[in-house]
Amino acid sequence: MKRNRQRKKNPDSIFPIKIDKLKQIMQSKFENNDDLLFTIYEQEQGKKAAVFFISYQANSDKVEEFLLDPLLSSKNEWSTSSIKNEIPLGARTTKETLEDILKGLLIGEVFIYVEDETEAVSYLLLKKQHRQLDRAENETVVLGPQISFTESLVTNMNVVRWSIRSTDLVLEKLMIGKRYPREVRIVYVKSVADEVDVNTMRQRLQDLDIDELEDSTVLQQYIGDSSLSVFPIFYSTELPDRFSYAVRQGRVGVLTENSPTGFIGPSSFFSFFESTEDMYMRWPLGSFLRVLRFAAMLFSIILTPLYVAAVTYHYEIIPIDELITLGQSRAVVPFPPIWEAIILEFLIELLREAGARLPTKVGQTIGIVGGVIIGQAVVQAGLTSSILIIVVALSALSSFTAPNYLMGTTVRIVRFPMIILAGLFGLIGIMYGACFIVIHLLKQKSLGRPYLSPVYPFRWADLNKTLFRGPLQYENKRFFSFRPKNLLRYGGNEAKRKHDIDE
């Protein structure tokens, strides 16, 4: 009667079952897979128990030490309750359905089932194989912590919790993917983060109806506010320092299993030109570098289109002496300026992509030597002018100043339609393109927040955290545009106070 009542509570349960039958079911599910280890043990009293797991997922040494030795040395009759008492490991659960058992096996769980019991006991003894914490490769910084995230979610969470030592830190667990589930963590400080942002992020993740999740960068595309924009909506980072700083400011972070990057939302357009090392410098230096990045972005987008427009339609804006030099340089070039610029920009992007895909030492050689040799050969062959070589090189160099790789790539992509507009309509085409970009950015949102905050809507109090970096005594408040619960970081009056040595 008791077993019948148990079945009614969970109609999907496969227990109680004979061990031989359970072995047949497991072998049929893992057909032609020799990695499933299913071992049957029997006591003198005739009680049978099965221990089964996937060999490459579970740590076999821990299985033998922490499970098999206590199980086989037990003098009590085996049962689910006795196993729980004699093997009191922390990562222990019970499973009743075949679906839960299969999912557990795939993530490294080891199962013990005693014949005719109503549930199986599982222990998570995962074999962890991941690289150690190392320096960041894509987001290099001069000052501040140098370590980067790894593919291990546990390691990434430990690093974040080490950086944010507070009981308010929340790492909320979600499983994304129906066929191949993957663990995702929503990271925020509950006493600071706005509940609307947390709920929006949680809802978007829970509403995902996908089979599998490849990486956190793919997850951003699933839950982003706009899938048609070339501009990144969430800030993706491999630096725990940058990730933790944003979470402490009241934003919401997301970490994904088997992904060496996390992302942060909401994010503004201007946050992609900030670097954590700005905070480690004195404020004049940090402000100078931040303004330099904004200027470099603008420089990268309009410099080559401005050259094309001037040479094609607006000779009058070029000084006479420079116009003579420019005419002599372009005298043997058979292409119009628009095609000359597009071809050269394409060659620059080709070299950059080749250098990124080749091994590190070879890639650096290709980028430097290849650029010099090809540039000189193109000029000597009369395919382009030497002045355009300088212009394109400066544009490419400016795009590399963006601390975020995705934003730097976006700037380079935007440059191509701007060149086409400049070649077709001159300076008016450049204005058309600039207005289109501004209107597009005004319409964008990140986690429901305006993408151009604090410029639109205008927030004077946040400008010293965006366009430049003010002295620390004036940065005692968090970013108001993202509506944190606790706006004050520290007392401004106390920060301004000067202490004498005898106080």
C-alpha positions as CSV (number, residue, x, y, z in Angstrom):
1,M,0.0,0.0,0.0
2,K,2.8,2.4,0.8
3,R,4.5,1.8,-2.6
4,N,1.2,2.3,-4.4
5,R,0.7,5.6,-2.6
6,Q,4.3,6.6,-3.6
7,R,3.5,5.9,-7.3
8,K,0.4,8.1,-7.2
9,K,2.5,11.0,-5.9
10,N,4.9,10.7,-8.8
11,P,3.5,8.8,-11.8
12,D,6.8,9.2,-13.7
13,S,8.8,7.3,-11.1
14,I,10.4,4.1,-12.3
15,F,10.9,2.7,-8.8
16,P,10.7,0.2,-7.2
17,I,12.4,-1.9,-9.8
18,K,14.6,-5.0,-10.0
19,I,18.3,-4.2,-10.5
20,D,18.6,-6.4,-13.6
21,K,15.8,-4.5,-15.2
22,L,17.3,-1.1,-14.3
23,K,20.6,-2.3,-15.9
24,Q,18.8,-3.1,-19.1
25,I,17.2,0.3,-19.2
26,M,20.4,2.2,-18.6
27,Q,22.3,0.2,-21.2
28,S,19.5,0.8,-23.7
29,K,19.7,4.5,-23.1
30,F,23.5,4.5,-23.5
31,E,23.7,2.1,-26.3
32,N,27.1,1.6,-27.9
33,N,28.6,3.7,-25.1
34,D,31.2,1.8,-23.0
35,D,31.6,4.8,-20.6
36,L,28.6,3.8,-18.5
37,L,29.8,1.8,-15.5
38,F,27.0,-0.2,-13.9
39,T,28.2,-2.5,-11.1
40,I,26.0,-4.7,-8.9
41,Y,27.0,-5.6,-5.3
42,E,25.3,-8.1,-3.0
43,Q,25.3,-8.5,0.8
44,E,25.4,-11.8,2.6
45,Q,21.8,-11.3,3.5
46,G,21.0,-11.3,-0.2
47,K,20.3,-7.5,-0.5
48,K,21.5,-6.1,-3.8
49,A,22.7,-2.6,-4.7
50,A,23.8,-1.0,-8.0
51,V,26.3,1.8,-8.4
52,F,26.3,3.4,-11.8
53,F,27.9,6.5,-13.4
54,I,29.7,7.7,-16.5
55,S,33.4,7.1,-16.2
56,Y,34.7,10.3,-17.8
57,Q,32.2,12.6,-16.0
58,A,32.7,11.3,-12.4
59,N,35.9,11.2,-10.4
60,S,36.6,7.5,-10.0
61,D,39.1,8.0,-7.1
62,K,36.4,9.9,-5.1
63,V,33.8,7.2,-6.0
64,E,36.0,4.5,-4.6
65,E,37.1,6.4,-1.5
66,F,33.9,8.1,-0.4
67,L,31.2,5.8,-1.8
68,L,32.3,2.2,-2.4
69,D,34.5,1.8,0.7
70,P,31.7,3.0,3.2
71,L,29.1,1.0,1.2
72,L,30.9,-2.3,1.1
73,S,32.2,-2.1,4.7
74,S,28.7,-1.4,6.1
75,K,27.4,-4.1,8.4
76,N,23.8,-2.8,8.3
77,E,21.4,-4.0,5.8
78,W,21.4,-1.7,2.8
79,S,18.5,0.7,2.3
80,T,18.1,4.3,1.1
81,S,18.0,5.6,4.6
82,S,21.1,3.6,5.8
83,I,23.1,4.9,2.8
84,K,22.1,8.5,3.5
85,N,23.3,8.0,7.1
86,E,26.6,6.2,6.4
87,I,27.6,8.3,3.3
88,P,26.8,11.8,4.5
89,L,28.3,13.8,1.6
90,G,27.0,17.3,1.1
91,A,26.2,17.1,-2.6
92,R,23.5,14.4,-2.2
93,T,20.0,14.2,-3.7
94,T,17.4,11.6,-4.4
95,K,16.0,10.9,-7.9
96,E,12.9,9.0,-8.9
97,T,12.3,9.6,-12.6
98,L,14.3,8.2,-15.5
99,E,14.7,11.7,-17.0
100,D,16.3,13.1,-13.7
101,I,18.7,10.1,-13.6
102,L,19.9,10.6,-17.1
103,K,20.4,14.3,-16.6
104,G,22.3,13.6,-13.4
105,L,24.6,11.1,-15.1
106,L,25.5,13.6,-17.8
107,I,26.7,16.2,-15.2
108,G,28.8,13.8,-13.2
109,E,26.5,12.4,-10.6
110,V,27.0,8.9,-9.1
111,F,23.9,6.8,-8.3
112,I,23.3,4.1,-5.7
113,Y,20.1,2.2,-5.9
114,V,19.1,-0.6,-3.5
115,E,16.8,-3.1,-5.0
116,D,13.0,-2.6,-4.4
117,E,13.5,0.9,-2.9
118,T,11.4,3.8,-4.1
119,E,14.2,6.2,-5.0
120,A,17.9,6.3,-6.0
121,V,20.5,8.3,-4.1
122,S,22.9,10.4,-6.1
123,Y,26.2,12.1,-5.2
124,L,27.8,14.8,-7.3
125,L,31.5,13.8,-7.7
126,L,32.3,15.6,-10.9
127,K,35.7,15.2,-12.5
128,K,36.8,18.8,-12.9
129,Q,39.1,19.5,-15.8
130,H,39.6,23.2,-16.5
131,R,42.4,25.6,-17.0
132,Q,43.8,27.6,-14.1
133,L,43.2,31.3,-13.5
134,D,45.4,33.2,-16.0
135,R,46.0,36.7,-17.4
136,A,43.3,38.1,-19.6
137,E,44.1,38.0,-23.3
138,N,41.4,40.1,-25.0
139,E,41.0,42.8,-22.3
140,T,44.5,43.8,-21.3
141,V,44.9,46.3,-18.5
142,V,48.0,48.0,-17.1
143,L,46.8,48.6,-13.6
144,G,44.6,46.5,-11.4
145,P,43.9,42.8,-11.2
146,Q,45.1,40.8,-14.2
147,I,43.2,37.5,-13.9
148,S,40.4,36.5,-16.2
149,F,37.5,34.1,-16.0
150,T,37.8,30.5,-17.0
151,E,35.4,27.9,-18.4
152,S,34.6,26.6,-14.9
153,L,31.5,28.2,-13.5
154,V,32.5,27.2,-9.9
155,T,35.8,29.0,-10.3
156,N,34.2,32.1,-11.7
157,M,31.7,32.3,-8.9
158,N,34.5,31.8,-6.3
159,V,36.4,34.7,-7.9
160,V,33.4,37.0,-7.9
161,R,32.5,36.1,-4.3
162,W,36.1,36.7,-3.3
163,S,35.9,40.2,-4.8
164,I,32.4,41.0,-3.3
165,R,32.6,39.8,0.2
166,S,29.1,40.5,1.3
167,T,26.1,38.4,2.4
168,D,24.0,40.6,0.1
169,L,25.6,39.0,-3.0
170,V,23.2,36.7,-4.8
171,L,24.2,34.1,-7.3
172,E,20.8,32.8,-8.5
173,K,20.8,29.5,-10.3
174,L,18.9,28.8,-13.6
175,M,19.1,25.9,-16.0
176,I,18.9,27.0,-19.7
177,G,18.3,24.5,-22.5
178,K,15.7,21.7,-22.8
179,R,17.7,19.0,-24.6
180,Y,21.2,20.0,-23.3
181,P,20.7,22.0,-20.1
182,R,23.4,24.3,-19.0
183,E,23.7,26.1,-15.7
184,V,23.5,29.9,-15.6
185,R,23.9,32.3,-12.7
186,I,22.3,35.7,-12.2
187,V,24.7,37.8,-10.1
188,Y,23.6,40.9,-8.2
189,V,23.8,42.6,-4.8
190,K,20.2,42.5,-3.4
191,S,20.6,45.6,-1.3
192,V,21.8,47.7,-4.3
193,A,20.5,46.3,-7.6
194,D,17.1,47.6,-8.8
195,E,14.5,44.9,-8.6
196,V,13.1,45.8,-12.0
197,D,16.4,45.0,-13.7
198,V,16.8,41.7,-11.7
199,N,13.2,40.6,-12.6
200,T,13.6,41.6,-16.2
201,M,16.8,39.6,-16.5
202,R,15.3,36.6,-14.7
203,Q,12.2,36.7,-16.9
204,R,14.1,36.9,-20.1
205,L,16.3,33.9,-19.2
206,Q,13.3,31.8,-17.9
207,D,11.3,32.5,-21.1
208,L,14.0,31.1,-23.3
209,D,12.8,28.0,-25.2
210,I,16.0,26.5,-26.7
211,D,17.6,23.1,-27.0
212,E,21.1,24.2,-26.1
213,L,23.1,27.2,-25.0
214,E,26.5,27.5,-26.6
215,D,28.1,30.4,-24.7
216,S,27.3,33.6,-22.8
217,T,27.9,35.7,-25.9
218,V,25.2,33.7,-27.6
219,L,22.9,34.1,-24.6
220,Q,23.2,37.9,-25.0
221,Q,21.8,37.7,-28.5
222,Y,18.8,35.7,-27.3
223,I,17.8,38.1,-24.5
224,G,19.0,41.4,-26.0
225,D,16.5,44.2,-26.5
226,S,17.3,44.4,-30.3
227,S,18.6,41.7,-32.5
228,L,19.1,43.9,-35.6
229,S,21.5,46.4,-34.1
230,V,25.3,46.1,-34.8
231,F,26.0,47.8,-31.4
232,P,26.5,45.4,-28.4
233,I,23.6,45.7,-26.0
234,F,25.3,44.1,-23.0
235,Y,28.8,44.6,-21.9
236,S,30.7,41.3,-22.2
237,T,33.9,40.9,-20.2
238,E,36.5,38.3,-19.3
239,L,37.7,40.4,-16.3
240,P,36.3,39.5,-12.9
241,D,37.4,42.9,-11.7
242,R,35.3,44.7,-14.3
243,F,32.4,42.3,-13.7
244,S,32.5,42.7,-9.9
245,Y,32.8,46.5,-10.2
246,A,29.6,46.7,-12.3
247,V,27.7,44.4,-9.9
248,R,28.7,46.6,-6.9
249,Q,27.4,49.6,-8.7
250,G,23.9,48.0,-8.9
251,R,23.9,46.3,-12.2
252,V,23.0,42.7,-13.0
253,G,25.6,40.2,-14.2
254,V,25.3,36.8,-15.8
255,L,27.8,33.9,-15.7
256,T,27.4,30.8,-17.9
257,E,28.8,27.3,-17.4
258,N,31.6,26.5,-19.8
259,S,32.1,30.1,-20.8
260,P,35.1,32.3,-20.0
261,T,33.2,35.5,-20.2
262,G,30.3,37.1,-18.3
263,F,28.1,39.9,-19.3
264,I,26.5,42.9,-17.5
265,G,23.2,44.7,-17.9
266,P,21.9,47.3,-18.2
267,S,24.8,48.8,-20.1
268,S,25.0,52.2,-21.8
269,F,26.9,53.1,-25.0
270,F,29.4,55.1,-23.0
271,S,30.3,52.2,-20.7
272,F,32.0,50.4,-23.6
273,F,34.7,53.0,-23.6
274,E,35.4,52.8,-19.9
275,S,38.2,50.7,-18.4
276,T,38.6,49.6,-14.8
277,E,42.1,51.0,-14.8
278,D,40.6,54.5,-15.2
279,M,39.7,54.1,-11.5
280,Y,43.2,53.1,-10.5
281,M,44.7,56.3,-12.0
282,R,44.5,59.8,-10.7
283,W,41.4,61.5,-12.1
284,P,43.2,63.8,-14.6
285,L,44.9,60.8,-16.2
286,G,41.8,58.6,-16.2
287,S,39.7,61.4,-17.7
288,F,42.2,62.1,-20.4
289,L,42.3,58.4,-21.5
290,R,38.5,58.2,-21.5
291,V,38.1,61.3,-23.6
292,L,40.9,60.0,-25.9
293,R,38.9,56.8,-26.5
294,F,35.7,58.8,-27.4
295,A,37.7,61.0,-29.8
296,A,39.4,57.9,-31.3
297,M,36.0,56.3,-32.0
298,L,34.8,59.4,-33.8
299,F,38.1,59.7,-35.6
300,S,37.9,56.1,-36.7
301,I,34.4,56.5,-38.1
302,I,34.7,59.7,-40.1
303,L,38.3,60.1,-41.1
304,T,38.3,57.8,-44.1
305,P,34.8,58.9,-45.3
306,L,36.0,62.6,-44.9
307,Y,38.9,61.8,-47.2
308,V,36.6,60.2,-49.8
309,A,34.2,63.1,-49.6
310,A,36.9,65.8,-49.9
311,V,38.7,64.2,-52.8
312,T,35.5,63.4,-54.7
313,Y,33.4,66.5,-54.2
314,H,34.9,69.1,-51.9
315,Y,38.4,70.0,-53.1
316,E,37.9,73.5,-51.7
317,I,38.3,72.3,-48.1
318,I,41.8,71.0,-48.8
319,P,44.7,73.5,-48.4
320,I,46.3,74.4,-51.8
321,D,49.8,73.0,-50.9
322,E,48.3,69.7,-49.7
323,L,46.0,69.6,-52.8
324,I,49.0,69.6,-55.1
325,T,50.6,66.8,-53.1
326,L,47.4,64.9,-53.1
327,G,46.9,65.3,-56.9
328,Q,50.4,64.0,-57.6
329,S,49.8,61.0,-55.3
330,R,46.6,60.1,-57.0
331,A,47.8,60.8,-60.6
332,V,48.4,57.1,-61.3
333,V,45.5,55.6,-59.3
334,P,43.0,54.1,-61.7
335,F,40.1,53.8,-59.2
336,P,37.7,56.5,-57.9
337,P,38.3,57.5,-54.2
338,I,35.4,55.4,-53.0
339,W,36.7,52.1,-54.4
340,E,40.3,53.0,-53.5
341,A,39.2,53.5,-49.8
342,I,37.0,50.3,-49.7
343,I,39.8,48.1,-51.2
344,L,42.3,49.4,-48.7
345,E,40.0,49.1,-45.7
346,F,39.2,45.6,-46.8
347,L,43.0,44.7,-46.9
348,I,43.4,46.2,-43.4
349,E,40.5,44.1,-42.1
350,L,41.9,41.0,-43.9
351,L,45.3,41.5,-42.2
352,R,43.7,42.0,-38.8
353,E,41.6,38.9,-39.1
354,A,44.5,36.8,-40.3
355,G,46.7,38.0,-37.4
356,A,43.9,37.1,-34.9
357,R,43.4,33.6,-36.3
358,L,47.0,32.6,-36.7
359,P,49.2,31.5,-33.7
360,T,50.3,34.4,-31.5
361,K,53.9,34.7,-32.7
362,V,53.1,34.2,-36.4
363,G,50.0,36.5,-36.1
364,Q,52.1,39.4,-34.8
365,T,54.6,38.9,-37.6
366,I,51.9,38.8,-40.3
367,G,50.2,41.9,-38.9
368,I,53.4,44.0,-38.8
369,V,55.4,42.7,-41.7
370,G,52.4,42.0,-43.9
371,G,51.0,45.5,-43.4
372,V,54.3,47.2,-44.3
373,I,55.0,45.1,-47.3
374,I,51.5,45.1,-48.7
375,G,51.1,48.8,-48.1
376,Q,54.3,49.6,-49.9
377,A,53.5,47.3,-52.8
378,V,50.0,48.7,-53.2
379,V,51.4,52.3,-53.4
380,Q,54.1,51.3,-55.9
381,A,51.6,49.4,-58.0
382,G,49.5,52.6,-58.3
383,L,46.4,51.0,-56.8
384,T,46.1,53.7,-54.1
385,S,47.7,56.9,-52.9
386,S,50.2,57.1,-50.1
387,I,48.1,59.6,-48.3
388,L,45.2,57.2,-48.1
389,I,47.5,54.6,-46.6
390,I,48.1,57.0,-43.7
391,V,44.4,57.8,-43.3
392,V,43.3,54.2,-43.3
393,A,46.1,53.2,-40.9
394,L,45.1,56.0,-38.5
395,S,41.4,54.9,-38.7
396,A,42.3,51.3,-37.9
397,L,44.6,52.3,-35.1
398,S,41.9,54.5,-33.5
399,S,39.4,51.6,-33.6
400,F,41.8,49.5,-31.5
401,T,41.6,51.9,-28.5
402,A,38.1,50.7,-27.5
403,P,38.5,48.5,-24.4
404,N,35.7,46.3,-25.5
405,Y,36.4,44.0,-28.5
406,L,32.8,44.0,-29.7
407,M,32.5,47.8,-29.7
408,G,35.8,48.0,-31.6
409,T,34.5,45.6,-34.2
410,T,31.3,47.6,-34.5
411,V,33.2,50.8,-35.1
412,R,35.1,49.2,-38.0
413,I,31.9,47.8,-39.5
414,V,30.1,51.2,-39.3
415,R,33.0,52.8,-41.2
416,F,32.1,50.9,-44.5
417,P,28.6,52.3,-45.0
418,M,29.9,55.7,-44.0
419,I,32.5,55.5,-46.8
420,I,29.8,54.5,-49.3
421,L,27.6,57.5,-48.3
422,A,30.6,59.8,-48.5
423,G,31.4,58.5,-52.0
424,L,27.8,59.0,-53.2
425,F,26.8,62.2,-51.5
426,G,29.9,63.8,-50.1
427,L,29.7,65.7,-46.8
428,I,25.9,65.5,-46.9
429,G,26.2,61.7,-47.0
430,I,28.4,61.8,-43.9
431,M,25.8,63.9,-42.2
432,Y,23.1,61.4,-43.3
433,G,25.1,58.6,-41.8
434,A,25.9,60.4,-38.6
435,C,22.2,61.3,-38.1
436,F,21.1,57.7,-38.8
437,I,23.6,56.4,-36.2
438,V,22.5,58.9,-33.5
439,I,18.8,58.1,-34.2
440,H,19.5,54.4,-34.0
441,L,21.3,54.8,-30.7
442,L,18.5,56.9,-29.3
443,K,16.0,54.1,-30.0
444,Q,18.2,51.3,-28.4
445,K,17.6,50.0,-24.9
446,S,19.6,47.7,-22.7
447,L,17.5,45.6,-20.3
448,G,14.8,48.2,-20.8
449,R,17.0,51.2,-19.9
450,P,18.0,53.9,-22.4
451,Y,21.2,53.0,-24.3
452,L,22.5,56.6,-24.4
453,S,22.2,57.3,-20.6
454,P,23.0,59.8,-19.2
455,V,23.1,62.0,-22.3
456,Y,19.6,60.9,-23.2
457,P,17.7,61.3,-21.0
458,F,20.0,63.9,-19.7
459,R,21.4,63.3,-16.2
460,W,23.9,65.9,-15.1
461,A,24.8,63.9,-12.0
462,D,26.1,61.0,-14.1
463,L,28.3,62.8,-16.5
464,N,31.3,62.6,-14.2
465,K,31.0,58.8,-14.4
466,T,30.6,58.7,-18.2
467,L,32.3,61.2,-20.4
468,F,35.1,61.8,-17.9
469,R,36.2,60.7,-14.5
470,G,36.0,63.2,-11.6
471,P,37.9,63.2,-8.3
472,L,36.9,60.4,-6.0
473,Q,35.3,62.7,-3.4
474,Y,32.8,63.7,-6.1
475,E,32.1,60.1,-7.2
476,N,30.5,59.0,-4.0
477,K,27.2,58.2,-5.7
478,R,26.3,55.3,-8.0
479,F,25.0,55.7,-11.5
480,F,21.6,57.3,-11.0
481,S,20.3,56.4,-14.5
482,F,20.1,52.7,-13.5
483,R,18.0,53.3,-10.4
484,P,20.0,51.5,-7.7
485,K,18.3,51.0,-4.4
486,N,21.2,52.5,-2.5
487,L,22.5,55.5,-4.4
488,L,25.3,56.5,-1.9
489,R,28.6,54.6,-2.1
490,Y,30.3,56.5,0.7
491,G,30.0,59.8,2.5
492,G,31.1,62.7,0.3
493,N,31.8,65.1,3.2
494,E,34.1,62.6,4.9
495,A,35.9,61.9,1.6
496,K,36.7,65.6,1.2
497,R,38.0,66.0,4.7
498,K,41.7,66.3,5.0
499,H,43.3,64.5,8.0
500,D,46.4,65.7,9.7
501,I,48.9,63.2,11.0
502,D,48.2,64.0,14.6
503,E,44.4,63.4,14.3
